[in-house]
Amino acid sequence: MSSLTRRSFIKWAGAGAVAAQTVSFADIARAAERRALPQGTPVLVVVTLYGGNDGLNTVIPYTDSVYHSLRPQLAYREDQVLPIGENLGLNRSMSGLKTLWDNGQLAIVRGVGYPRPDRSHFSSMAIWQTASRTGVKSGWLGRWVESQPVDPFLAISLGSTLPPLLAGTKRSGTVLPLNGLRVPSGTLATDLARLSVEGSADSRLMATASRSVRDLFAVGNTVSPILKNPAPPAADLPTAIGGNAGGESNLAAQLDVVAKLIAAGAPTRVWSVSLGGFDTHANEQAVQSTLLGALSTSITKFMSQMRAVNQSSNVTMLIYSEFGRRVRANASQGTDHGTSGPVFLVGGGVAGGFHGEQPSLHQLKDDDMAVTIDFRSVYASVLEHVLLTPSDRVLDTAMPKLPLFVR
């Protein structure tokens, strides 16, 4: 008789069953075969930049005298940026995103933040991921998941842990480890399979725990074969300079998995990926430029892959960070925690160009840039145009929508 009991099973699986479930590559492959996402279904890819990306050195007001006077060592000159109009330029490492901008597939929402900014990484990211300052414990996309029919493949995060934005109160998104899911084997697998069968007398928690383990085995057996396949080609990128030349990053690896699964027809509407390292208190130019280059190259390659499988008009990428940085440089040639910053949207269906008012550096608020767009207006627009869901079902307040999409 196995030492694994019903009680120990619930202790092992039940505590995290509501907060997160883990799916395997094998199950996603099976799901793709049985119920592939219908052609034309909108898909959202959320890219979280952890650490607080410096928006002023991402979308750069290179002609502004205040920008240069407050950042004498960090400011970029006109010949060091990629001009995109209105006296603004992209960081010179973002040549891929500049191409998307030129093609009308990059929207830049300026001055995005929220009232009474919080400069704590933890608190500000919690506000962005829950879309609330009132102590709500569920993520905005977790609440969207709960508004949809039960489906473990609906929203998937690449990585080892579930980000708060996908956590619901009763159901949540799913975690897909980047290197694949290792499901138990042998006697333990047999015991888990037996204990994951729901009984008529099970409580709701026991039934949820049982279902989570069934999902684990199901997805594990489906996605692994897909990941052994080559990723879609990025055939329309240059191969020598920029484009897909140069090294890979963790973000690139995450998006490569997403590209494979989208190409295979995975029935997933929301994907979550991330890139860290943006807390640039020192040596900012070198560090941030490298990170923004990795971001730009990864996204450009991914969108090329989407074009190769005729999905570029269906996929929207949302790229954000928890706050911007202070306008004034610090003594270590870096910047400290600030307030508003730009949010990017990428895709064939976005209304490319500038959205929102550029915060004035001549009218700082407590030495920080003003917030001109509430981030929840971005979310409301994405919910209604990409996830086809009334935003008031998810957000705790009605928010004006932005003209971020062409259809």
Secondary structure by P-SEA (a helix, b strand, c coil): cccccaaaaaaaccccccccccccaaaaaaaaaaccccccbbbbbbbbbcccccccccccccccaaaaaacccccccccccccccccccccccaaaaaaaaaaccbbbbcccccccccccaaaaaaaaaacccccccccaaaaaaaacccccccbbbcccccccccccccbbbbbbbcccccccccaaaaaaaaaacccccccaaaaaaaaaaaaaaaaaaccccccccccccccccccccccccccccaaaaaaaaaaaaaaacccccbbbbbccccccccccaaaaaaaaaaaaaaaaaaaaaaaaacccccbbbbbbccbbbbcccccccccccccbbbbbbbccccccccccccccccccccccccccccaaaaaaaaaaccccccccccccbbbbbcccccc
